[in-house]
């Protein structure tokens, strides 16, 4: 086996018991107790990578920037976005058997549109991304809505992400 360690890449695990957290307004400050490096090993025969996490011995003072994935790790984006979409008047008015009432279908549609919008505009701000995703969801399902209501509700949905719930194991202090 040939071993290659990516010693400067941080991996944030969803094992929040290893992290102390403090919330200040809308900013999240995470106090790390342990962080991990990615170790990649390749077999010589077929070059298939095997990835594992190992505790890092590198001091946090070495890094100039630390970045963390918050949505999906700390914040339950699936529940938050689903509930915000379901409470949106154009979707709330739909019959109970409409595809947008199905959680799995709605979240799959959301994810596909999100990826598509991000691929077309990689520098898009998150609120603008959510606005476009909302419009796309209603558009692909031909939901009848006035232009005014579409704009208003898209902006409300984009504003909802600050209210999406944290996972139960995310501690708030």
C-alpha positions in Angstrom: 0.0 0.0 0.0 1.1 3.5 -0.8 -0.1 6.0 1.8 -0.8 9.7 1.3 -2.1 11.9 4.1 -3.9 15.1 3.5 -2.6 16.7 6.7 -4.0 20.2 6.0 -7.6 19.3 5.3 -10.1 19.5 8.1 -12.9 17.1 8.4 -15.9 18.1 10.6 -17.7 15.1 11.8 -21.3 15.1 12.9 -20.2 13.7 16.3 -21.0 16.9 18.0 -20.1 15.5 21.4 -16.5 16.2 20.4 -17.3 19.9 19.9 -18.2 22.7 22.3 -20.5 25.3 20.7 -21.4 28.9 21.4 -24.0 30.8 19.3 -23.8 34.6 19.0 -26.7 36.1 17.0 -26.4 34.6 13.5 -22.7 33.7 13.7 -21.7 30.2 14.9 -18.4 29.9 16.7 -17.2 26.3 17.1 -14.6 25.5 19.7 -12.8 22.4 18.5 -11.6 19.8 20.9 -10.5 17.3 18.2 -10.2 17.5 14.5 -9.3 14.9 11.9 -7.1 14.5 8.9 -8.0 12.4 5.9 -5.7 9.5 5.2 -5.9 8.0 1.8 -4.3 4.7 0.9 -4.1 3.3 -2.6 -3.6 -0.4 -3.4 -0.8 -0.8 -5.9 -2.7 -3.3 -8.0 -5.9 -1.4 -8.8 -5.3 2.1 -7.4 -8.6 2.1 -5.5 -8.5 4.7 -2.7 -9.4 3.8 0.8 -10.1 6.8 3.0 -10.0 7.0 6.7 -10.0 9.7 9.4 -7.3 9.9 11.9 -6.9 12.4 14.8 -4.7 15.3 13.7 -1.6 16.3 15.5 -1.4 19.6 13.7 -2.0 22.7 15.9 -5.1 24.7 15.1 -2.8 27.8 15.1 -1.2 26.5 11.9 -4.3 27.2 9.8 -5.2 30.7 8.5 -8.8 29.7 7.8 -11.2 27.2 9.2 -14.4 26.4 7.4 -17.4 24.4 8.5 -20.4 23.0 6.8 -23.3 24.2 8.9 -26.4 23.2 6.8 -26.9 19.5 7.0 -24.3 19.2 9.8 -25.6 21.5 12.5 -28.8 22.7 10.9 -31.5 20.4 9.7 -32.0 21.9 6.2 -34.3 19.1 5.1 -36.9 19.7 7.9 -36.4 23.5 7.7 -36.8 23.8 4.0 -39.7 21.2 3.8 -41.7 23.0 6.5 -41.0 26.4 5.0 -42.1 25.2 1.6 -45.2 23.5 2.9 -46.3 26.6 4.8 -45.9 28.7 1.6 -49.4 29.7 0.4 -49.0 28.5 -3.2 -48.0 25.0 -1.9 -50.3 25.0 1.0 -53.3 25.5 -1.4 -52.4 22.3 -3.4 -54.5 19.2 -2.9 -53.1 16.6 -0.5 -52.2 14.2 -3.3 -50.1 16.7 -5.3 -46.5 15.6 -5.7 -45.2 18.7 -3.8 -47.0 17.4 -0.7 -44.7 14.4 -0.7 -41.6 15.1 1.4 -39.3 12.8 -0.6 -40.4 14.2 -3.9 -40.2 17.8 -2.8 -36.7 17.4 -1.3 -35.4 15.6 -4.3 -36.8 18.3 -6.6 -35.2 21.0 -4.2 -31.8 19.3 -4.4 -31.9 18.9 -8.2 -32.8 22.5 -8.7 -30.3 23.7 -6.1 -27.4 21.9 -7.9 -28.6 23.2 -11.2 -28.7 26.8 -10.0 -25.3 26.5 -8.3 -23.7 24.9 -11.4 -25.0 27.8 -13.5 -24.0 30.5 -11.0 -21.3 29.2 -8.6 -20.9 32.5 -6.8 -24.6 32.9 -6.1 -25.5 34.0 -2.5 -27.5 31.5 -0.5 -30.6 33.7 -0.2 -30.6 34.2 -3.9 -30.1 30.5 -4.5 -33.1 29.7 -2.3 -35.2 32.3 -4.2 -34.4 30.7 -7.5 -35.0 27.2 -6.1 -38.4 28.2 -4.9 -39.4 29.6 -8.2 -38.1 26.5 -10.0 -40.1 24.2 -7.7 -43.3 26.0 -8.5 -42.4 26.3 -12.2 -41.5 22.6 -12.8 -44.8 21.6 -11.2 -46.8 24.3 -13.0 -48.3 25.7 -9.8 -50.6 28.5 -10.6 -49.4 31.7 -8.9 -49.3 35.4 -9.8 -46.0 36.9 -10.5 -46.3 39.2 -7.5 -47.1 36.3 -5.1 -44.3 34.2 -6.6 -41.8 37.0 -5.9 -43.1 37.6 -2.4 -43.2 34.0 -1.5 -39.8 33.2 -3.0 -38.3 36.0 -0.8 -40.0 34.7 2.3 -38.7 31.2 1.6 -35.2 32.7 1.1 -35.5 34.4 4.4 -36.7 31.2 6.2 -33.3 29.6 6.4 -32.4 31.6 9.5 -35.3 29.8 11.2 -34.5 26.3 10.2 -34.1 24.0 13.2 -30.8 22.7 14.6 -30.3 19.0 15.0 -31.2 17.8 18.5 -27.6 17.0 19.2 -26.5 20.5 18.4 -26.1 22.2 21.7 -27.2 25.8 22.1 -25.6 28.0 24.8 
